[in-house]
Amino acid sequence: MTYDEAMTSLEKAGTAQNRKVYANHGVRGEQFGVSWAHFSKMLKQVKRDHDLAKKLWKSGNYDARIFATMIADPDQLDDKLLDSWAKDLDCYPLADALAKMVAASPMAQKKMEQWKDSKDEYASEAGWYLVAILAGPKTPHAVPDSYFAGALEEIEKKIGGAPNRVKHGMNNALIAIGGYRSKLTDKAIAAARRIGKVEVDHGATACKTPEAIPYIQKMLARQKK
């Protein structure tokens, strides 16, 4: 698939309703409003195309950038490209998509450690989302419990004064650590209890911030089943 073919496919698939929904979730700038079903359809055609991914990201279009994260080759990602893309982040859905892409690459732990401490809200959110992903069982990266123990301490110390979406990322990381790292479950629950309710502004959406302790308990119950 060429760049022009990809952009045409994305543009034709966009809808006004999706554009409105995505805007409510903080998407800025140019977008077509493409559904995830159409992304999946295109992904079956393209699979991996790193050169196309770079061209799509460069377009600045939100939908093109989302699709770029799906078709980029994780093994070809490098510091220069990833840091450049991180600087372009301007909404949380794109930050989450970038984190998912990086999680499948050899750069995952390095970018997790760098980005979570970024002064940029969305780069930092991407970093904390990587913490949540790498704490889970479906990752090829063997990050030790000691790292996540330190992350829990950092979350407890900083979450109260963190930017809005960073709070959300930290809360998700706390839940993932407590739910997936059995040796740290008690520590995560204790930290969540001291932190208390985490308030995140989700804008004009129905999204709610999950309460850490009940969510961790639900995760543990599902794992027992």
C-alpha positions as CSV (number, residue, x, y, z in Angstrom):
1,M,0.0,0.0,0.0
2,T,1.4,3.4,-1.0
3,Y,1.2,6.5,1.2
4,D,-1.5,8.1,-1.1
5,E,-3.5,4.9,-1.0
6,A,-3.4,4.7,2.8
7,M,-4.4,8.3,3.2
8,T,-7.3,7.9,0.7
9,S,-8.5,4.8,2.5
10,L,-8.4,6.6,5.9
11,E,-10.1,9.7,4.6
12,K,-12.9,7.7,3.0
13,A,-13.5,5.8,6.1
14,G,-13.7,8.8,8.4
15,T,-17.0,10.0,9.9
16,A,-18.2,13.2,11.5
17,Q,-19.5,11.2,14.5
18,N,-16.1,9.7,15.1
19,R,-14.4,13.1,14.7
20,K,-16.7,14.4,17.4
21,V,-16.1,11.5,19.7
22,Y,-12.3,11.7,19.3
23,A,-12.3,15.5,19.8
24,N,-14.1,14.9,23.1
25,H,-11.2,12.6,24.0
26,G,-8.7,15.4,23.4
27,V,-7.7,14.8,19.7
28,R,-6.5,18.0,18.2
29,G,-5.7,19.2,14.7
30,E,-6.4,17.3,11.5
31,Q,-8.3,14.0,11.7
32,F,-10.6,11.9,9.6
33,G,-12.4,10.1,12.3
34,V,-11.5,6.5,11.4
35,S,-13.0,3.6,13.3
36,W,-10.9,0.9,14.9
37,A,-12.7,-1.7,12.7
38,H,-11.3,0.1,9.6
39,F,-7.8,0.2,11.1
40,S,-8.0,-3.5,11.6
41,K,-9.1,-4.0,8.0
42,M,-6.1,-2.0,6.7
43,L,-3.8,-3.8,9.1
44,K,-4.6,-7.1,7.4
45,Q,-3.5,-5.6,4.1
46,V,-0.3,-3.9,5.3
47,K,0.9,-5.7,8.4
48,R,4.4,-4.2,8.7
49,D,5.7,-1.3,6.6
50,H,8.2,0.8,8.5
51,D,8.8,3.3,5.7
52,L,5.1,3.9,5.2
53,A,4.7,4.3,9.0
54,K,7.2,7.1,9.0
55,K,5.5,8.9,6.1
56,L,2.1,8.6,7.8
57,W,3.4,10.0,11.0
58,K,5.0,12.9,9.2
59,S,1.6,13.8,7.8
60,G,0.5,15.1,11.2
61,N,-2.9,13.6,10.7
62,Y,-4.2,11.9,13.9
63,D,-5.6,8.8,12.1
64,A,-2.5,8.4,10.0
65,R,-0.4,8.5,13.1
66,I,-2.5,5.9,14.9
67,F,-2.1,3.6,11.9
68,A,1.6,4.4,11.8
69,T,2.0,2.9,15.3
70,M,0.3,-0.3,14.1
71,I,2.5,-0.9,11.1
72,A,5.9,0.3,12.3
73,D,8.5,-2.4,12.7
74,P,9.4,-2.6,16.4
75,D,12.9,-3.9,15.5
76,Q,13.6,-0.8,13.5
77,L,12.7,1.7,16.1
78,D,15.6,3.9,17.5
79,D,16.1,6.7,19.9
80,K,16.0,9.5,17.3
81,L,12.7,8.4,15.8
82,L,11.0,7.6,19.0
83,D,12.0,10.9,20.7
84,S,10.8,12.8,17.7
85,W,7.5,11.1,17.7
86,A,7.1,11.6,21.5
87,K,7.6,15.4,20.9
88,D,4.6,15.3,18.6
89,L,2.2,13.8,21.1
90,D,-0.7,16.1,21.7
91,C,-3.4,13.9,23.1
92,Y,-3.7,10.8,25.3
93,P,-5.1,8.3,22.7
94,L,-2.0,8.9,20.6
95,A,0.3,8.7,23.6
96,D,-1.3,5.3,24.5
97,A,-0.9,4.1,20.9
98,L,2.8,5.1,20.8
99,A,3.4,3.2,24.1
100,K,1.8,0.1,22.8
101,M,4.0,0.2,19.7
102,V,7.2,0.7,21.8
103,A,6.2,-2.1,24.2
104,A,6.8,-4.6,21.4
105,S,10.3,-3.2,20.7
106,P,13.8,-3.7,22.2
107,M,13.6,0.0,23.2
108,A,10.7,-0.5,25.6
109,Q,12.4,-0.4,29.0
110,K,14.8,2.4,28.0
111,K,11.9,4.6,26.7
112,M,9.8,3.7,29.8
113,E,12.5,5.0,32.1
114,Q,13.1,8.1,30.0
115,W,9.6,9.2,29.2
116,K,7.9,8.7,32.5
117,D,10.0,11.5,33.9
118,S,9.4,13.8,31.0
119,K,8.2,17.3,31.7
120,D,5.8,16.9,28.7
121,E,2.4,15.6,29.9
122,Y,1.8,13.2,27.0
123,A,5.3,11.8,26.8
124,S,5.2,11.2,30.5
125,E,1.8,9.5,30.2
126,A,3.3,7.3,27.5
127,G,6.1,6.4,29.8
128,W,3.7,5.4,32.6
129,Y,1.6,3.4,30.2
130,L,4.7,1.5,29.4
131,V,5.2,0.9,33.1
132,A,1.7,-0.7,33.2
133,I,2.3,-2.8,30.1
134,L,5.7,-4.0,31.2
135,A,4.4,-4.9,34.6
136,G,2.0,-7.4,33.0
137,P,2.4,-10.9,31.8
138,K,2.0,-10.3,28.1
139,T,5.4,-8.8,27.6
140,P,8.7,-10.2,26.4
141,H,10.7,-7.8,28.6
142,A,11.9,-9.2,31.9
143,V,11.8,-6.2,34.2
144,P,12.5,-7.1,37.8
145,D,10.1,-6.5,40.7
146,S,12.6,-4.2,42.2
147,Y,12.1,-1.7,39.4
148,F,8.3,-1.7,40.0
149,A,8.8,-1.4,43.7
150,G,10.6,1.9,43.0
151,A,7.9,2.9,40.6
152,L,5.3,2.5,43.4
153,E,7.3,4.8,45.6
154,E,7.5,7.4,42.8
155,I,3.8,7.2,42.1
156,E,2.9,7.7,45.8
157,K,5.3,10.6,46.0
158,K,4.3,12.4,42.8
159,I,0.8,11.6,41.7
160,G,-0.9,14.3,43.8
161,G,0.9,17.1,41.9
162,A,1.2,15.4,38.5
163,P,-0.4,16.7,35.3
164,N,-3.9,15.4,34.5
165,R,-3.1,12.6,32.1
166,V,0.1,11.7,34.0
167,K,-2.1,11.0,37.0
168,H,-4.2,8.6,34.9
169,G,-1.1,6.9,33.6
170,M,0.4,6.6,37.1
171,N,-2.9,5.2,38.5
172,N,-3.0,2.6,35.7
173,A,0.6,1.6,36.5
174,L,-0.2,1.3,40.2
175,I,-3.1,-1.0,39.3
176,A,-1.1,-3.1,36.9
177,I,1.8,-3.6,39.4
178,G,-0.6,-4.5,42.1
179,G,-2.6,-6.9,39.9
180,Y,0.2,-8.6,38.1
181,R,3.2,-8.5,40.4
182,S,2.2,-10.8,43.2
183,K,5.1,-9.9,45.4
184,L,4.2,-6.3,45.2
185,T,0.4,-6.6,45.6
186,D,0.3,-5.7,49.3
187,K,2.7,-2.8,48.7
188,A,0.5,-1.5,45.9
189,I,-2.7,-1.7,47.9
190,A,-1.0,0.1,50.8
191,A,0.2,2.8,48.5
192,A,-3.2,3.2,47.0
193,R,-4.8,3.5,50.4
194,R,-2.4,6.3,51.3
195,I,-2.9,8.1,48.0
196,G,-6.7,8.0,48.3
197,K,-9.1,8.8,45.4
198,V,-7.3,9.9,42.2
199,E,-9.2,12.7,40.4
200,V,-8.7,12.9,36.6
201,D,-10.5,15.3,34.3
202,H,-11.9,13.2,31.4
203,G,-13.5,16.1,29.6
204,A,-16.7,15.6,27.7
205,T,-16.6,11.8,28.0
206,A,-18.2,9.1,30.1
207,C,-14.8,7.8,31.1
208,K,-14.1,7.3,34.8
209,T,-10.9,6.9,36.7
210,P,-10.7,3.3,38.1
211,E,-10.3,3.0,41.9
212,A,-7.0,1.2,42.4
213,I,-7.8,-1.2,45.3
214,P,-11.1,-2.6,44.0
215,Y,-9.7,-2.9,40.5
216,I,-6.6,-4.8,41.8
217,Q,-8.9,-7.1,43.8
218,K,-11.0,-7.8,40.7
219,M,-7.8,-8.6,38.7
220,L,-6.7,-11.1,41.4
221,A,-10.1,-12.7,41.5
222,R,-10.1,-13.2,37.7
223,Q,-6.6,-14.7,37.9
224,K,-7.7,-17.3,40.5
225,K,-10.5,-18.4,38.3
